[in-house]
Amino acid sequence: MINQETILQTNMKINLRGEDVTVKAVGENFCVIEHSNGEISYPLPSELMLAYRGGYLIIKKKENAVLLNRQLTSQEDKEKGIKVGHHVVELHQHANPHSLKTRKKVTAIISKRHGYVGKQIPSPSTLRRWYVSWIENEMEIYPVIKRAKKTRASRHSEAVVELVEKTIDQYYLVPQGLNKRQTYLKFIEEYDELKAANKIDGKAISESRFYELLNELNQLDVTYARYGKDEARKFARCSEGMYVLDFPLQRVEIDAVHIKIGLLDDETGEFLGTAIVYLAIDVFTRCIVGYSVSYGQKPSEISDAVIELIKHCVTPKTKSAFAKNNWPLTGIPFAFVGDAGKAFKCRVVTNLMAQLKCTHITTETKSPWRKATIEAYNRGFRSTYSSNLPGYTRNNDEDKTDKAIEEIATLTLGEFISTLEIYILDHYHQNPHKGLFLDTPANVCEEALKECSPRIVANLAKLEVFSGVEYKGVIQGGQGIQRNTLYYSSRQLNDLRLAITLHGDKKNPKAPFLHDKNDVSKISVIDETTGVLFEVPCCDPRVLPGMSLAEFNHKYRSGSKTRTTKVFTKSNWVVSEAIKRKQEEIMLKKKLKAESAKQYREEKQTENTASQPCDITTRATEHVENEANRHARNHTAKTVIKDTGRNINRPVTRPKTK
């Protein structure tokens, strides 16, 4: 709890609900303040602290500050001081007080509240000048009204300065506004029009002075006004160091990489779409802890792939049949760090992390420096792996093509997965890393695991319920939940329905559940009161364990004439661990087939060589006979016409002379 005596000090200048007051004395249970008109009041310190928390009390002077106690004497200055105080105090309560939109909003509020009309309402540029002077002078009204005398008088009239500030607000401090030169030309154009109509006095500001005024503006406010909040956040960010970690899996960063490469089916050659690779990297060892892949015609980041990524991180991994090295790191991370995408912060993902007792950290949107390790890896991943794949297209002009991705696609899904694992295990993990002082991630991980062992999942069966996309369905009495004309019911689901109808909706009790189109034999229902997931089996006896929705539609619904909803789409497919192993088997069969074909060709060539005669003289004679007229042959497809009636030894005819 904040100590009241450490905030309020004797002789402290504060602004209480728009009025300047001075703290004369303060104690544990009393406070004496003096108002600007000389009156004395005795509010309780708790009341002042409540006003301080609500933003109605602003500390103007720090302790031991020298108070000049300057007073406005004339009635005109007092009225102007009250008006200035109303505006600057209200502007100080709003976010982004230098914004033109905020200043216009404040003038409208104060005009409606105090009845200001006409010339009593300050312009946005005048309000900004008041506010800047008020802040620079420790929130004193007197320096705003009575400016300090300058040794050199201003060479420009107040009307010209007002026009300059209006031009800057209107043309420069706007989204995608004009540049400095164009803004100055707009100022000259408006100045000439007003000068021709005798509506302004004084000479125009020079171009160099105009640029100086632009440079004197707060650059953070300029960036926010011209380019938006995201660019202003990037402009204001600073790097104060790096994360200091003590052991592996203390901080794991996750992200998705969209790769513009067409993938084909290994068996049919059908175009599957483009791929999205989800990666998890351990910041301490720089090792890739896990990955997952999703693909589709128009793929997007989905929670299914993020769940598959987390499962791949915490479960023991199968050694790749094509990579030489194994996965060096497996275990439960202490913290997952991801961006603010819907796929990374949905309820299913957070529930899975809570089940694993992991901390979930979500970074700000468009702030890649919050998870710099995975972003740096993504850049290297694109340049060293993706750019070397056949059919990969980049976004730069050099590699753009007029052909569609489907036309240039040559890589199959199995080849993509095998090359991805080869790159991670045999290339990235075995090469020196700058962040590890030129040591390899595999060596750092091996040395770290000698002193620290990661946490392991006690029961892998609990992770199986976390699969699919979250929906919300009605529990229909004894039939259960319906999805794609299939019903799912169990005794536990019926107990949940009775509990919901007892304390909630009587007619339509709803419950969230997870549905996986790759396995429609069960769903996972979420009990929102306890946060527990439990499986509910399908009531249709035709649905076998592990049957996908596509298999069920093809086997039992392909010949149906009834109109059904299209539930089978190819927008997003997740490559599970079972699919990876299946693609690996297909690739191994292709490899064995290619090796047997190569062996057959070598044996055939050996047989042909053995059947040929070994007499060198005979073979040389045949070669000479075949190549005897090689230089006289016609090697083109043109027809050669020979002139057989040509007389070679014809006499020379001499011209007759007269």
Secondary structure as a PSIPRED ss2 file (coil, helix, strand):
# PSIPRED VFORMAT (PSIPRED V4.0)

   1 M C   1.000  0.000  0.000
   2 I C   1.000  0.000  0.000
   3 N C   1.000  0.000  0.000
   4 Q H   0.000  1.000  0.000
   5 E H   0.000  1.000  0.000
   6 T H   0.000  1.000  0.000
   7 I H   0.000  1.000  0.000
   8 L C   1.000  0.000  0.000
   9 Q C   1.000  0.000  0.000
  10 T C   1.000  0.000  0.000
  11 N C   1.000  0.000  0.000
  12 M E   0.000  0.000  1.000
  13 K E   0.000  0.000  1.000
  14 I E   0.000  0.000  1.000
  15 N E   0.000  0.000  1.000
  16 L E   0.000  0.000  1.000
  17 R C   1.000  0.000  0.000
  18 G C   1.000  0.000  0.000
  19 E E   0.000  0.000  1.000
  20 D E   0.000  0.000  1.000
  21 V E   0.000  0.000  1.000
  22 T E   0.000  0.000  1.000
  23 V E   0.000  0.000  1.000
  24 K E   0.000  0.000  1.000
  25 A E   0.000  0.000  1.000
  26 V E   0.000  0.000  1.000
  27 G C   1.000  0.000  0.000
  28 E C   1.000  0.000  0.000
  29 N C   1.000  0.000  0.000
  30 F C   1.000  0.000  0.000
  31 C E   0.000  0.000  1.000
  32 V E   0.000  0.000  1.000
  33 I E   0.000  0.000  1.000
  34 E E   0.000  0.000  1.000
  35 H E   0.000  0.000  1.000
  36 S C   1.000  0.000  0.000
  37 N C   1.000  0.000  0.000
  38 G C   1.000  0.000  0.000
  39 E C   1.000  0.000  0.000
  40 I E   0.000  0.000  1.000
  41 S E   0.000  0.000  1.000
  42 Y C   1.000  0.000  0.000
  43 P C   1.000  0.000  0.000
  44 L C   1.000  0.000  0.000
  45 P H   0.000  1.000  0.000
  46 S H   0.000  1.000  0.000
  47 E H   0.000  1.000  0.000
  48 L H   0.000  1.000  0.000
  49 M H   0.000  1.000  0.000
  50 L H   0.000  1.000  0.000
  51 A H   0.000  1.000  0.000
  52 Y H   0.000  1.000  0.000
  53 R H   0.000  1.000  0.000
  54 G H   0.000  1.000  0.000
  55 G C   1.000  0.000  0.000
  56 Y C   1.000  0.000  0.000
  57 L E   0.000  0.000  1.000
  58 I E   0.000  0.000  1.000
  59 I E   0.000  0.000  1.000
  60 K C   1.000  0.000  0.000
  61 K C   1.000  0.000  0.000
  62 K C   1.000  0.000  0.000
  63 E C   1.000  0.000  0.000
  64 N C   1.000  0.000  0.000
  65 A C   1.000  0.000  0.000
  66 V C   1.000  0.000  0.000
  67 L C   1.000  0.000  0.000
  68 L C   1.000  0.000  0.000
  69 N C   1.000  0.000  0.000
  70 R C   1.000  0.000  0.000
  71 Q C   1.000  0.000  0.000
  72 L C   1.000  0.000  0.000
  73 T C   1.000  0.000  0.000
  74 S C   1.000  0.000  0.000
  75 Q H   0.000  1.000  0.000
  76 E H   0.000  1.000  0.000
  77 D H   0.000  1.000  0.000
  78 K H   0.000  1.000  0.000
  79 E H   0.000  1.000  0.000
  80 K H   0.000  1.000  0.000
  81 G H   0.000  1.000  0.000
  82 I H   0.000  1.000  0.000
  83 K H   0.000  1.000  0.000
  84 V H   0.000  1.000  0.000
  85 G H   0.000  1.000  0.000
  86 H H   0.000  1.000  0.000
  87 H H   0.000  1.000  0.000
  88 V H   0.000  1.000  0.000
  89 V H   0.000  1.000  0.000
  90 E H   0.000  1.000  0.000
  91 L H   0.000  1.000  0.000
  92 H H   0.000  1.000  0.000
  93 Q C   1.000  0.000  0.000
  94 H C   1.000  0.000  0.000
  95 A C   1.000  0.000  0.000
  96 N C   1.000  0.000  0.000
  97 P C   1.000  0.000  0.000
  98 H C   1.000  0.000  0.000
  99 S C   1.000  0.000  0.000
 100 L H   0.000  1.000  0.000
 101 K H   0.000  1.000  0.000
 102 T H   0.000  1.000  0.000
 103 R H   0.000  1.000  0.000
 104 K H   0.000  1.000  0.000
 105 K H   0.000  1.000  0.000
 106 V H   0.000  1.000  0.000
 107 T H   0.000  1.000  0.000
 108 A H   0.000  1.000  0.000
 109 I H   0.000  1.000  0.000
 110 I H   0.000  1.000  0.000
 111 S H   0.000  1.000  0.000
 112 K H   0.000  1.000  0.000
 113 R H   0.000  1.000  0.000
 114 H H   0.000  1.000  0.000
 115 G C   1.000  0.000  0.000
 116 Y C   1.000  0.000  0.000
 117 V C   1.000  0.000  0.000
 118 G H   0.000  1.000  0.000
 119 K H   0.000  1.000  0.000
 120 Q H   0.000  1.000  0.000
 121 I C   1.000  0.000  0.000
 122 P C   1.000  0.000  0.000
 123 S C   1.000  0.000  0.000
 124 P H   0.000  1.000  0.000
 125 S H   0.000  1.000  0.000
 126 T H   0.000  1.000  0.000
 127 L H   0.000  1.000  0.000
 128 R H   0.000  1.000  0.000
 129 R H   0.000  1.000  0.000
 130 W H   0.000  1.000  0.000
 131 Y H   0.000  1.000  0.000
 132 V H   0.000  1.000  0.000
 133 S H   0.000  1.000  0.000
 134 W H   0.000  1.000  0.000
 135 I H   0.000  1.000  0.000
 136 E H   0.000  1.000  0.000
 137 N C   1.000  0.000  0.000
 138 E C   1.000  0.000  0.000
 139 M C   1.000  0.000  0.000
 140 E C   1.000  0.000  0.000
 141 I C   1.000  0.000  0.000
 142 Y H   0.000  1.000  0.000
 143 P H   0.000  1.000  0.000
 144 V H   0.000  1.000  0.000
 145 I H   0.000  1.000  0.000
 146 K C   1.000  0.000  0.000
 147 R C   1.000  0.000  0.000
 148 A C   1.000  0.000  0.000
 149 K C   1.000  0.000  0.000
 150 K C   1.000  0.000  0.000
 151 T C   1.000  0.000  0.000
 152 R C   1.000  0.000  0.000
 153 A C   1.000  0.000  0.000
 154 S C   1.000  0.000  0.000
 155 R C   1.000  0.000  0.000
 156 H C   1.000  0.000  0.000
 157 S C   1.000  0.000  0.000
 158 E H   0.000  1.000  0.000
 159 A H   0.000  1.000  0.000
 160 V H   0.000  1.000  0.000
 161 V H   0.000  1.000  0.000
 162 E H   0.000  1.000  0.000
 163 L H   0.000  1.000  0.000
 164 V H   0.000  1.000  0.000
 165 E H   0.000  1.000  0.000
 166 K H   0.000  1.000  0.000
 167 T H   0.000  1.000  0.000
 168 I H   0.000  1.000  0.000
 169 D H   0.000  1.000  0.000
 170 Q H   0.000  1.000  0.000
 171 Y H   0.000  1.000  0.000
 172 Y H   0.000  1.000  0.000
 173 L C   1.000  0.000  0.000
 174 V C   1.000  0.000  0.000
 175 P C   1.000  0.000  0.000
 176 Q C   1.000  0.000  0.000
 177 G C   1.000  0.000  0.000
 178 L C   1.000  0.000  0.000
 179 N C   1.000  0.000  0.000
 180 K H   0.000  1.000  0.000
 181 R H   0.000  1.000  0.000
 182 Q H   0.000  1.000  0.000
 183 T H   0.000  1.000  0.000
 184 Y H   0.000  1.000  0.000
 185 L H   0.000  1.000  0.000
 186 K H   0.000  1.000  0.000
 187 F H   0.000  1.000  0.000
 188 I H   0.000  1.000  0.000
 189 E H   0.000  1.000  0.000
 190 E H   0.000  1.000  0.000
 191 Y H   0.000  1.000  0.000
 192 D H   0.000  1.000  0.000
 193 E H   0.000  1.000  0.000
 194 L H   0.000  1.000  0.000
 195 K H   0.000  1.000  0.000
 196 A H   0.000  1.000  0.000
 197 A C   1.000  0.000  0.000
 198 N C   1.000  0.000  0.000
 199 K C   1.000  0.000  0.000
 200 I C   1.000  0.000  0.000
 201 D C   1.000  0.000  0.000
 202 G C   1.000  0.000  0.000
 203 K C   1.000  0.000  0.000
 204 A C   1.000  0.000  0.000
 205 I C   1.000  0.000  0.000
 206 S C   1.000  0.000  0.000
 207 E H   0.000  1.000  0.000
 208 S H   0.000  1.000  0.000
 209 R H   0.000  1.000  0.000
 210 F H   0.000  1.000  0.000
 211 Y H   0.000  1.000  0.000
 212 E H   0.000  1.000  0.000
 213 L H   0.000  1.000  0.000
 214 L H   0.000  1.000  0.000
 215 N H   0.000  1.000  0.000
 216 E C   1.000  0.000  0.000
 217 L C   1.000  0.000  0.000
 218 N C   1.000  0.000  0.000
 219 Q H   0.000  1.000  0.000
 220 L H   0.000  1.000  0.000
 221 D H   0.000  1.000  0.000
 222 V H   0.000  1.000  0.000
 223 T H   0.000  1.000  0.000
 224 Y H   0.000  1.000  0.000
 225 A H   0.000  1.000  0.000
 226 R H   0.000  1.000  0.000
 227 Y H   0.000  1.000  0.000
 228 G C   1.000  0.000  0.000
 229 K H   0.000  1.000  0.000
 230 D H   0.000  1.000  0.000
 231 E H   0.000  1.000  0.000
 232 A H   0.000  1.000  0.000
 233 R H   0.000  1.000  0.000
 234 K H   0.000  1.000  0.000
 235 F H   0.000  1.000  0.000
 236 A H   0.000  1.000  0.000
 237 R C   1.000  0.000  0.000
 238 C C   1.000  0.000  0.000
 239 S C   1.000  0.000  0.000
 240 E C   1.000  0.000  0.000
 241 G C   1.000  0.000  0.000
 242 M C   1.000  0.000  0.000
 243 Y C   1.000  0.000  0.000
 244 V C   1.000  0.000  0.000
 245 L C   1.000  0.000  0.000
 246 D C   1.000  0.000  0.000
 247 F C   1.000  0.000  0.000
 248 P C   1.000  0.000  0.000
 249 L C   1.000  0.000  0.000
 250 Q C   1.000  0.000  0.000
 251 R C   1.000  0.000  0.000
 252 V E   0.000  0.000  1.000
 253 E E   0.000  0.000  1.000
 254 I E   0.000  0.000  1.000
 255 D E   0.000  0.000  1.000
 256 A E   0.000  0.000  1.000
 257 V E   0.000  0.000  1.000
 258 H E   0.000  0.000  1.000
 259 I E   0.000  0.000  1.000
 260 K E   0.000  0.000  1.000
 261 I E   0.000  0.000  1.000
 262 G E   0.000  0.000  1.000
 263 L E   0.000  0.000  1.000
 264 L E   0.000  0.000  1.000
 265 D C   1.000  0.000  0.000
 266 D C   1.000  0.000  0.000
 267 E C   1.000  0.000  0.000
 268 T C   1.000  0.000  0.000
 269 G C   1.000  0.000  0.000
 270 E C   1.000  0.000  0.000
 271 F E   0.000  0.000  1.000
 272 L E   0.000  0.000  1.000
 273 G E   0.000  0.000  1.000
 274 T E   0.000  0.000  1.000
 275 A E   0.000  0.000  1.000
 276 I E   0.000  0.000  1.000
 277 V E   0.000  0.000  1.000
 278 Y E   0.000  0.000  1.000
 279 L E   0.000  0.000  1.000
 280 A E   0.000  0.000  1.000
 281 I E   0.000  0.000  1.000
 282 D E   0.000  0.000  1.000
 283 V C   1.000  0.000  0.000
 284 F C   1.000  0.000  0.000
 285 T C   1.000  0.000  0.000
 286 R C   1.000  0.000  0.000
 287 C C   1.000  0.000  0.000
 288 I E   0.000  0.000  1.000
 289 V E   0.000  0.000  1.000
 290 G E   0.000  0.000  1.000
 291 Y E   0.000  0.000  1.000
 292 S E   0.000  0.000  1.000
 293 V E   0.000  0.000  1.000
 294 S E   0.000  0.000  1.000
 295 Y E   0.000  0.000  1.000
 296 G E   0.000  0.000  1.000
 297 Q C   1.000  0.000  0.000
 298 K C   1.000  0.000  0.000
 299 P C   1.000  0.000  0.000
 300 S C   1.000  0.000  0.000
 301 E C   1.000  0.000  0.000
 302 I C   1.000  0.000  0.000
 303 S H   0.000  1.000  0.000
 304 D H   0.000  1.000  0.000
 305 A H   0.000  1.000  0.000
 306 V H   0.000  1.000  0.000
 307 I H   0.000  1.000  0.000
 308 E H   0.000  1.000  0.000
 309 L H   0.000  1.000  0.000
 310 I H   0.000  1.000  0.000
 311 K H   0.000  1.000  0.000
 312 H H   0.000  1.000  0.000
 313 C H   0.000  1.000  0.000
 314 V H   0.000  1.000  0.000
 315 T C   1.000  0.000  0.000
 316 P C   1.000  0.000  0.000
 317 K C   1.000  0.000  0.000
 318 T C   1.000  0.000  0.000
 319 K C   1.000  0.000  0.000
 320 S C   1.000  0.000  0.000
 321 A C   1.000  0.000  0.000
 322 F C   1.000  0.000  0.000
 323 A C   1.000  0.000  0.000
 324 K C   1.000  0.000  0.000
 325 N C   1.000  0.000  0.000
 326 N C   1.000  0.000  0.000
 327 W C   1.000  0.000  0.000
 328 P C   1.000  0.000  0.000
 329 L C   1.000  0.000  0.000
 330 T C   1.000  0.000  0.000
 331 G C   1.000  0.000  0.000
 332 I E   0.000  0.000  1.000
 333 P C   1.000  0.000  0.000
 334 F C   1.000  0.000  0.000
 335 A E   0.000  0.000  1.000
 336 F E   0.000  0.000  1.000
 337 V E   0.000  0.000  1.000
 338 G E   0.000  0.000  1.000
 339 D C   1.000  0.000  0.000
 340 A C   1.000  0.000  0.000
 341 G C   1.000  0.000  0.000
 342 K H   0.000  1.000  0.000
 343 A H   0.000  1.000  0.000
 344 F H   0.000  1.000  0.000
 345 K H   0.000  1.000  0.000
 346 C C   1.000  0.000  0.000
 347 R H   0.000  1.000  0.000
 348 V H   0.000  1.000  0.000
 349 V H   0.000  1.000  0.000
 350 T H   0.000  1.000  0.000
 351 N H   0.000  1.000  0.000
 352 L H   0.000  1.000  0.000
 353 M H   0.000  1.000  0.000
 354 A H   0.000  1.000  0.000
 355 Q H   0.000  1.000  0.000
 356 L C   1.000  0.000  0.000
 357 K C   1.000  0.000  0.000
 358 C C   1.000  0.000  0.000
 359 T E   0.000  0.000  1.000
 360 H E   0.000  0.000  1.000
 361 I E   0.000  0.000  1.000
 362 T E   0.000  0.000  1.000
 363 T C   1.000  0.000  0.000
 364 E C   1.000  0.000  0.000
 365 T C   1.000  0.000  0.000
 366 K C   1.000  0.000  0.000
 367 S C   1.000  0.000  0.000
 368 P H   0.000  1.000  0.000
 369 W H   0.000  1.000  0.000
 370 R H   0.000  1.000  0.000
 371 K H   0.000  1.000  0.000
 372 A H   0.000  1.000  0.000
 373 T H   0.000  1.000  0.000
 374 I H   0.000  1.000  0.000
 375 E H   0.000  1.000  0.000
 376 A H   0.000  1.000  0.000
 377 Y H   0.000  1.000  0.000
 378 N H   0.000  1.000  0.000
 379 R H   0.000  1.000  0.000
 380 G H   0.000  1.000  0.000
 381 F H   0.000  1.000  0.000
 382 R H   0.000  1.000  0.000
 383 S H   0.000  1.000  0.000
 384 T H   0.000  1.000  0.000
 385 Y C   1.000  0.000  0.000
 386 S H   0.000  1.000  0.000
 387 S H   0.000  1.000  0.000
 388 N H   0.000  1.000  0.000
 389 L C   1.000  0.000  0.000
 390 P C   1.000  0.000  0.000
 391 G C   1.000  0.000  0.000
 392 Y E   0.000  0.000  1.000
 393 T C   1.000  0.000  0.000
 394 R C   1.000  0.000  0.000
 395 N C   1.000  0.000  0.000
 396 N C   1.000  0.000  0.000
 397 D H   0.000  1.000  0.000
 398 E H   0.000  1.000  0.000
 399 D H   0.000  1.000  0.000
 400 K C   1.000  0.000  0.000
 401 T C   1.000  0.000  0.000
 402 D C   1.000  0.000  0.000
 403 K C   1.000  0.000  0.000
 404 A C   1.000  0.000  0.000
 405 I H   0.000  1.000  0.000
 406 E H   0.000  1.000  0.000
 407 E H   0.000  1.000  0.000
 408 I H   0.000  1.000  0.000
 409 A C   1.000  0.000  0.000
 410 T C   1.000  0.000  0.000
 411 L E   0.000  0.000  1.000
 412 T E   0.000  0.000  1.000
 413 L H   0.000  1.000  0.000
 414 G H   0.000  1.000  0.000
 415 E H   0.000  1.000  0.000
 416 F H   0.000  1.000  0.000
 417 I H   0.000  1.000  0.000
 418 S H   0.000  1.000  0.000
 419 T H   0.000  1.000  0.000
 420 L H   0.000  1.000  0.000
 421 E H   0.000  1.000  0.000
 422 I H   0.000  1.000  0.000
 423 Y H   0.000  1.000  0.000
 424 I H   0.000  1.000  0.000
 425 L H   0.000  1.000  0.000
 426 D H   0.000  1.000  0.000
 427 H H   0.000  1.000  0.000
 428 Y H   0.000  1.000  0.000
 429 H C   1.000  0.000  0.000
 430 Q C   1.000  0.000  0.000
 431 N C   1.000  0.000  0.000
 432 P C   1.000  0.000  0.000
 433 H E   0.000  0.000  1.000
 434 K H   0.000  1.000  0.000
 435 G H   0.000  1.000  0.000
 436 L H   0.000  1.000  0.000
 437 F C   1.000  0.000  0.000
 438 L C   1.000  0.000  0.000
 439 D E   0.000  0.000  1.000
 440 T C   1.000  0.000  0.000
 441 P H   0.000  1.000  0.000
 442 A H   0.000  1.000  0.000
 443 N H   0.000  1.000  0.000
 444 V H   0.000  1.000  0.000
 445 C H   0.000  1.000  0.000
 446 E H   0.000  1.000  0.000
 447 E H   0.000  1.000  0.000
 448 A H   0.000  1.000  0.000
 449 L C   1.000  0.000  0.000
 450 K C   1.000  0.000  0.000
 451 E C   1.000  0.000  0.000
 452 C C   1.000  0.000  0.000
 453 S C   1.000  0.000  0.000
 454 P C   1.000  0.000  0.000
 455 R E   0.000  0.000  1.000
 456 I C   1.000  0.000  0.000
 457 V C   1.000  0.000  0.000
 458 A C   1.000  0.000  0.000
 459 N C   1.000  0.000  0.000
 460 L H   0.000  1.000  0.000
 461 A H   0.000  1.000  0.000
 462 K H   0.000  1.000  0.000
 463 L H   0.000  1.000  0.000
 464 E H   0.000  1.000  0.000
 465 V H   0.000  1.000  0.000
 466 F C   1.000  0.000  0.000
 467 S C   1.000  0.000  0.000
 468 G C   1.000  0.000  0.000
 469 V E   0.000  0.000  1.000
 470 E E   0.000  0.000  1.000
 471 Y E   0.000  0.000  1.000
 472 K E   0.000  0.000  1.000
 473 G E   0.000  0.000  1.000
 474 V E   0.000  0.000  1.000
 475 I C   1.000  0.000  0.000
 476 Q E   0.000  0.000  1.000
 477 G C   1.000  0.000  0.000
 478 G C   1.000  0.000  0.000
 479 Q C   1.000  0.000  0.000
 480 G E   0.000  0.000  1.000
 481 I E   0.000  0.000  1.000
 482 Q E   0.000  0.000  1.000
 483 R E   0.000  0.000  1.000
 484 N C   1.000  0.000  0.000
 485 T C   1.000  0.000  0.000
 486 L E   0.000  0.000  1.000
 487 Y E   0.000  0.000  1.000
 488 Y E   0.000  0.000  1.000
 489 S C   1.000  0.000  0.000
 490 S C   1.000  0.000  0.000
 491 R H   0.000  1.000  0.000
 492 Q H   0.000  1.000  0.000
 493 L H   0.000  1.000  0.000
 494 N H   0.000  1.000  0.000
 495 D H   0.000  1.000  0.000
 496 L H   0.000  1.000  0.000
 497 R H   0.000  1.000  0.000
 498 L H   0.000  1.000  0.000
 499 A H   0.000  1.000  0.000
 500 I H   0.000  1.000  0.000
 501 T H   0.000  1.000  0.000
 502 L H   0.000  1.000  0.000
 503 H H   0.000  1.000  0.000
 504 G C   1.000  0.000  0.000
 505 D C   1.000  0.000  0.000
 506 K C   1.000  0.000  0.000
 507 K C   1.000  0.000  0.000
 508 N C   1.000  0.000  0.000
 509 P C   1.000  0.000  0.000
 510 K E   0.000  0.000  1.000
 511 A E   0.000  0.000  1.000
 512 P E   0.000  0.000  1.000
 513 F E   0.000  0.000  1.000
 514 L E   0.000  0.000  1.000
 515 H E   0.000  0.000  1.000
 516 D E   0.000  0.000  1.000
 517 K C   1.000  0.000  0.000
 518 N C   1.000  0.000  0.000
 519 D E   0.000  0.000  1.000
 520 V E   0.000  0.000  1.000
 521 S E   0.000  0.000  1.000
 522 K E   0.000  0.000  1.000
 523 I E   0.000  0.000  1.000
 524 S E   0.000  0.000  1.000
 525 V E   0.000  0.000  1.000
 526 I E   0.000  0.000  1.000
 527 D E   0.000  0.000  1.000
 528 E C   1.000  0.000  0.000
 529 T C   1.000  0.000  0.000
 530 T C   1.000  0.000  0.000
 531 G C   1.000  0.000  0.000
 532 V E   0.000  0.000  1.000
 533 L E   0.000  0.000  1.000
 534 F E   0.000  0.000  1.000
 535 E E   0.000  0.000  1.000
 536 V E   0.000  0.000  1.000
 537 P E   0.000  0.000  1.000
 538 C E   0.000  0.000  1.000
 539 C C   1.000  0.000  0.000
 540 D C   1.000  0.000  0.000
 541 P C   1.000  0.000  0.000
 542 R C   1.000  0.000  0.000
 543 V C   1.000  0.000  0.000
 544 L C   1.000  0.000  0.000
 545 P C   1.000  0.000  0.000
 546 G C   1.000  0.000  0.000
 547 M C   1.000  0.000  0.000
 548 S C   1.000  0.000  0.000
 549 L H   0.000  1.000  0.000
 550 A H   0.000  1.000  0.000
 551 E H   0.000  1.000  0.000
 552 F H   0.000  1.000  0.000
 553 N H   0.000  1.000  0.000
 554 H H   0.000  1.000  0.000
 555 K H   0.000  1.000  0.000
 556 Y H   0.000  1.000  0.000
 557 R H   0.000  1.000  0.000
 558 S C   1.000  0.000  0.000
 559 G C   1.000  0.000  0.000
 560 S C   1.000  0.000  0.000
 561 K C   1.000  0.000  0.000
 562 T C   1.000  0.000  0.000
 563 R C   1.000  0.000  0.000
 564 T C   1.000  0.000  0.000
 565 T C   1.000  0.000  0.000
 566 K C   1.000  0.000  0.000
 567 V C   1.000  0.000  0.000
 568 F C   1.000  0.000  0.000
 569 T C   1.000  0.000  0.000
 570 K C   1.000  0.000  0.000
 571 S C   1.000  0.000  0.000
 572 N C   1.000  0.000  0.000
 573 W E   0.000  0.000  1.000
 574 V E   0.000  0.000  1.000
 575 V E   0.000  0.000  1.000
 576 S C   1.000  0.000  0.000
 577 E H   0.000  1.000  0.000
 578 A H   0.000  1.000  0.000
 579 I H   0.000  1.000  0.000
 580 K H   0.000  1.000  0.000
 581 R H   0.000  1.000  0.000
 582 K H   0.000  1.000  0.000
 583 Q H   0.000  1.000  0.000
 584 E H   0.000  1.000  0.000
 585 E H   0.000  1.000  0.000
 586 I H   0.000  1.000  0.000
 587 M H   0.000  1.000  0.000
 588 L H   0.000  1.000  0.000
 589 K H   0.000  1.000  0.000
 590 K H   0.000  1.000  0.000
 591 K H   0.000  1.000  0.000
 592 L H   0.000  1.000  0.000
 593 K H   0.000  1.000  0.000
 594 A H   0.000  1.000  0.000
 595 E H   0.000  1.000  0.000
 596 S H   0.000  1.000  0.000
 597 A H   0.000  1.000  0.000
 598 K H   0.000  1.000  0.000
 599 Q H   0.000  1.000  0.000
 600 Y H   0.000  1.000  0.000
 601 R H   0.000  1.000  0.000
 602 E H   0.000  1.000  0.000
 603 E H   0.000  1.000  0.000
 604 K H   0.000  1.000  0.000
 605 Q H   0.000  1.000  0.000
 606 T H   0.000  1.000  0.000
 607 E H   0.000  1.000  0.000
 608 N H   0.000  1.000  0.000
 609 T H   0.000  1.000  0.000
 610 A H   0.000  1.000  0.000
 611 S H   0.000  1.000  0.000
 612 Q C   1.000  0.000  0.000
 613 P C   1.000  0.000  0.000
 614 C C   1.000  0.000  0.000
 615 D C   1.000  0.000  0.000
 616 I H   0.000  1.000  0.000
 617 T H   0.000  1.000  0.000
 618 T H   0.000  1.000  0.000
 619 R H   0.000  1.000  0.000
 620 A H   0.000  1.000  0.000
 621 T H   0.000  1.000  0.000
 622 E H   0.000  1.000  0.000
 623 H H   0.000  1.000  0.000
 624 V H   0.000  1.000  0.000
 625 E H   0.000  1.000  0.000
 626 N H   0.000  1.000  0.000
 627 E C   1.000  0.000  0.000
 628 A C   1.000  0.000  0.000
 629 N C   1.000  0.000  0.000
 630 R C   1.000  0.000  0.000
 631 H C   1.000  0.000  0.000
 632 A C   1.000  0.000  0.000
 633 R C   1.000  0.000  0.000
 634 N C   1.000  0.000  0.000
 635 H C   1.000  0.000  0.000
 636 T C   1.000  0.000  0.000
 637 A C   1.000  0.000  0.000
 638 K C   1.000  0.000  0.000
 639 T C   1.000  0.000  0.000
 640 V C   1.000  0.000  0.000
 641 I C   1.000  0.000  0.000
 642 K C   1.000  0.000  0.000
 643 D C   1.000  0.000  0.000
 644 T C   1.000  0.000  0.000
 645 G C   1.000  0.000  0.000
 646 R C   1.000  0.000  0.000
 647 N C   1.000  0.000  0.000
 648 I C   1.000  0.000  0.000
 649 N C   1.000  0.000  0.000
 650 R C   1.000  0.000  0.000
 651 P C   1.000  0.000  0.000
 652 V C   1.000  0.000  0.000
 653 T C   1.000  0.000  0.000
 654 R C   1.000  0.000  0.000
 655 P C   1.000  0.000  0.000
 656 K C   1.000  0.000  0.000
 657 T C   1.000  0.000  0.000
 658 K C   1.000  0.000  0.000
